Every structure is written in C-alpha cells, then in structure tokens.
C-alpha cells in the first residue's frame, strides 16, 4: 500500500527526514572510505612499481656497459683489420652459426640552430614569388614545400634539405640558393644515446628483435 507524505504526522515526517539524512551521510562516508582505499592502493602500487622500474633501469644500464666492454677488443681489431673509423655509427656482430646478432651504435638526430628559420623564410618567400609567376610553377613549388616539411619533433630532415639544395642550384635563383645555404649552415646534428640491440633468426630465417625496453616487452 502506498503511503503519502500527507498521511504522516509531523513527528513521522521529522523521523523520516532524519533517516534519509543519516542514510545520505552514511553513503557519503562509505564513498569517502572507498576513495581513500583506492588512493592507498594506488600509492602502494606506485611505490612498489617505481622501485622495480628503477632497479630494472639500473640493471639495463649495467648490462649495456658490460656489453660495450665485451666488444671493446673486437671493435679495436675491426678498426685495425678493416680500417673502420671511430665515427662509424653502428656495428653488427653475428655469431658463427648465424643465429644471433648484436648491434651497437647510435643514431644521428637532425637539429639546427635558430638561424635555420631565416633560411626557411627566405626559401618560402622565393617559392611564393615563383607561385605567383603562373600555374606552370605549381608543381615545382609543391615539391620544394614537401622537402621543407618537418618531422614529428618539428625538425627539418637534412636528407630532404640536401635534395632541396639540388633544386635550388638547378633553378639558379640567388635567393633560393642563399636560403638553402643558410639552413644547411645552421645544421647542428646530435648523437642519440648509444643503443644495444639483440636479434635472433626465427624458423623462417627472419631476424626477430629481442625487446629490451619496457614499452617493447
């Protein structure tokens, strides 16, 4: 049977309101306790995982240094036998049975000082003048602009700038050539951290990378 609030006495309504408030307060307190439990769980997990990650990082750093030491004599002998230079970016070492491969080296990262932007502006200014000369120049402008495209880190790719320089030299335009030269003069490549990569051949004869990073494993 349904009961209307109008059927209750004032005292009964007061008690009902008190019960509702008590229930609401209990629910709030229960929620607050669950939130605290969650925060405690997260804090404990973060603290434990951080310790594990730090330990793993230190272990990988030691292993990386040990591997470099293991190949030190081989690198010196390689330089003596084959005339390789200290500036060689990478070295590939393969086991006699051809099953395993260790790669040591570093990557060269494209980077420029701030004067590169002056060169880019000069090239783009020339390209706008070329575009205004007529529709026949659009294809050349599109090619040049694509060579000025930046990578995900916002850097110009030197391999593309080298190609752009060839286009500039063929054009014979002084502004175009000067702009590209400014970009190339601003080039300040940097070396990445030295890497160690381990690979093995699977049953199909393809090289398979052994994941050494947390994001790869």
C-alpha positions as CSV (number, residue, x, y, z in Angstrom):
1,X,0.0,0.0,0.0
2,X,1.4,3.4,-1.0
3,X,1.8,6.0,1.8
4,X,1.6,9.7,1.0
5,X,3.7,12.2,3.0
6,X,0.4,14.0,3.7
7,X,-0.7,10.8,5.6
8,X,2.2,11.1,8.0
9,X,2.2,13.1,11.2
10,X,4.7,15.9,11.7
11,X,6.7,13.7,14.0
12,X,6.8,10.9,11.5
13,X,7.9,13.2,8.7
14,X,10.7,14.5,11.0
15,X,11.9,11.0,11.7
16,X,11.8,10.1,8.0
17,X,13.9,13.2,7.2
18,X,16.4,12.2,9.9
19,X,16.6,8.7,8.5
20,X,17.1,10.0,4.9
21,X,19.8,12.4,6.1
22,X,21.5,9.6,8.1
23,X,21.4,7.3,5.1
24,X,22.9,10.0,2.8
25,X,25.6,10.7,5.3
26,X,26.4,7.0,5.7
27,X,26.7,6.7,1.9
28,X,29.0,9.8,1.7
29,X,31.2,8.3,4.4
30,X,31.3,4.9,2.7
31,X,32.2,6.6,-0.6
32,X,35.0,8.6,1.1
33,X,36.4,5.4,2.7
34,X,36.4,3.7,-0.7
35,X,38.2,6.8,-2.3
36,X,40.8,6.6,0.5
37,X,41.2,2.8,-0.1
38,X,41.7,3.5,-3.8
39,X,44.3,6.1,-3.1
40,X,46.1,3.9,-0.7
41,X,46.1,1.0,-3.3
42,X,47.5,3.3,-6.0
43,X,50.2,4.8,-3.7
44,X,51.4,1.4,-2.6
45,X,51.4,0.1,-6.2
46,X,53.2,3.2,-7.5
47,X,55.9,2.9,-4.7
48,X,56.5,-0.8,-5.4
49,X,56.5,-0.4,-9.2
50,X,58.8,2.6,-9.1
51,X,61.3,0.6,-7.1
52,X,61.1,-2.2,-9.7
53,X,61.4,0.1,-12.6
54,X,64.4,1.9,-11.1
55,X,66.1,-1.5,-10.4
56,X,65.4,-2.7,-13.9
57,X,66.8,0.6,-15.4
58,X,70.0,0.3,-13.3
59,X,70.3,-3.4,-14.4
60,X,69.9,-2.5,-18.1
61,X,72.5,0.3,-17.7
62,X,75.0,-2.1,-16.2
63,X,74.3,-4.7,-18.9
64,X,74.7,-2.1,-21.6
65,X,78.0,-1.0,-20.2
66,X,79.1,-4.7,-19.9
67,X,78.2,-5.5,-23.5
68,X,80.1,-2.5,-24.7
69,X,83.1,-3.7,-22.7
70,X,82.8,-7.2,-24.1
71,X,83.0,-5.8,-27.7
72,X,85.8,-3.3,-26.9
73,X,88.6,-5.6,-28.1
74,X,86.6,-6.7,-31.2
75,X,86.0,-3.1,-32.2
76,X,89.7,-2.3,-31.9
77,X,90.6,-5.3,-34.0
78,X,87.9,-4.5,-36.5
79,X,89.3,-1.0,-36.9
80,X,92.8,-2.4,-37.4
81,X,91.7,-5.1,-39.9
82,X,89.2,-3.1,-42.0
83,X,90.1,0.5,-41.4
84,X,86.8,1.4,-39.7
85,X,86.8,4.8,-38.0
86,X,85.7,5.8,-34.6
87,X,82.9,7.8,-36.1
88,X,81.1,4.8,-37.5
89,X,77.5,4.9,-36.4
90,X,76.8,1.3,-35.9
91,X,78.4,-2.2,-35.8
92,X,76.7,-5.5,-36.5
93,X,78.2,-8.6,-34.9
94,X,76.8,-12.1,-35.9
95,X,77.5,-15.4,-34.2
96,X,79.4,-18.0,-36.3
97,X,76.2,-20.1,-36.7
98,X,74.3,-17.1,-38.0
99,X,71.6,-17.4,-35.4
100,X,72.3,-14.4,-33.2
101,X,73.1,-10.7,-33.9
102,X,74.2,-7.9,-31.7
103,X,74.0,-4.3,-33.0
104,X,75.9,-1.5,-31.3
105,X,75.8,2.2,-32.2
106,X,74.0,5.4,-32.1
107,X,71.6,7.5,-34.3
108,X,72.3,10.9,-35.7
109,X,69.4,13.3,-34.9
110,X,68.7,16.3,-37.1
111,X,68.9,19.6,-35.3
112,X,69.5,23.2,-36.2
113,X,70.3,26.5,-34.5
114,X,67.8,29.3,-34.7
115,X,69.3,30.8,-37.9
116,X,67.7,28.0,-39.9
117,X,64.3,29.8,-39.7
118,X,65.7,32.7,-41.6
119,X,66.7,30.4,-44.3
120,X,63.3,28.7,-44.3
121,X,61.6,32.1,-44.6
122,X,63.8,33.1,-47.5
123,X,63.1,29.9,-49.4
124,X,59.3,30.3,-48.8
125,X,59.5,33.9,-49.9
126,X,61.1,32.7,-53.2
127,X,58.5,30.0,-53.6
128,X,55.7,32.5,-53.2
129,X,57.2,34.6,-55.9
130,X,57.5,31.5,-58.1
131,X,53.9,30.5,-57.4
132,X,52.8,34.0,-58.4
133,X,54.5,33.6,-61.8
134,X,51.8,31.2,-63.0
135,X,50.2,27.8,-62.8
136,X,53.1,26.1,-64.5
137,X,55.3,26.7,-61.5
138,X,52.9,25.0,-59.0
139,X,54.4,21.5,-59.3
140,X,57.9,22.8,-58.5
141,X,56.6,24.8,-55.6
142,X,54.8,21.7,-54.2
143,X,57.9,19.6,-54.4
144,X,60.0,22.3,-52.7
145,X,57.4,22.7,-49.9
146,X,57.3,19.0,-49.3
147,X,61.0,19.0,-48.8
148,X,60.6,21.7,-46.2
149,X,58.1,19.5,-44.2
150,X,59.1,18.9,-40.6
151,X,59.1,15.6,-38.7
152,X,57.0,14.8,-35.6
153,X,59.5,16.7,-33.4
154,X,59.3,19.8,-35.6
155,X,62.8,19.4,-37.2
156,X,63.7,19.7,-40.8
157,X,65.1,16.5,-42.4
158,X,68.6,17.1,-43.6
159,X,68.2,14.4,-46.3
160,X,65.4,16.5,-47.8
161,X,67.3,19.7,-47.5
162,X,70.2,18.1,-49.5
163,X,67.6,17.3,-52.2
164,X,66.2,20.9,-51.9
165,X,69.7,22.2,-52.5
166,X,69.9,20.4,-55.8
167,X,66.6,22.0,-56.9
168,X,67.9,25.4,-55.8
169,X,71.2,25.0,-57.7
170,X,69.3,23.9,-60.8
171,X,67.0,27.0,-60.5
172,X,69.9,29.4,-60.5
173,X,67.9,31.7,-58.2
174,X,70.2,33.5,-55.8
175,X,67.5,33.9,-53.1
176,X,66.6,30.2,-53.3
177,X,70.2,29.1,-53.1
178,X,71.0,31.5,-50.3
179,X,68.1,30.4,-48.2
180,X,69.0,26.7,-48.5
181,X,72.7,27.5,-47.7
182,X,71.5,29.3,-44.5
183,X,69.6,26.2,-43.5
184,X,72.5,23.9,-44.1
185,X,74.9,26.2,-42.3
186,X,72.5,26.1,-39.3
187,X,72.7,22.3,-39.1
188,X,73.8,21.0,-35.7
189,X,73.3,17.2,-35.6
190,X,73.3,15.5,-32.3
191,X,74.1,11.9,-31.4
192,X,71.4,9.8,-29.6
193,X,72.4,7.7,-26.7
194,X,74.3,4.6,-27.7
195,X,72.0,1.6,-28.3
196,X,72.4,-2.1,-28.0
197,X,70.0,-4.4,-30.0
198,X,69.8,-8.1,-29.8
199,X,68.2,-10.2,-32.5
200,X,67.8,-13.9,-33.4
201,X,66.7,-15.8,-36.5
202,X,63.4,-17.5,-36.3
203,X,62.4,-20.7,-38.1
204,X,61.7,-18.8,-41.3
205,X,65.2,-17.2,-41.3
206,X,63.9,-13.7,-40.4
207,X,65.6,-11.6,-37.8
208,X,63.5,-11.0,-34.7
209,X,64.2,-8.3,-32.2
210,X,64.6,-9.2,-28.5
211,X,62.6,-6.5,-26.7
212,X,64.9,-4.7,-24.2
213,X,62.6,-1.7,-23.3
214,X,59.6,-1.6,-21.0
215,X,57.4,-0.5,-23.9
216,X,58.5,-3.4,-26.1
217,X,58.5,-6.3,-23.8
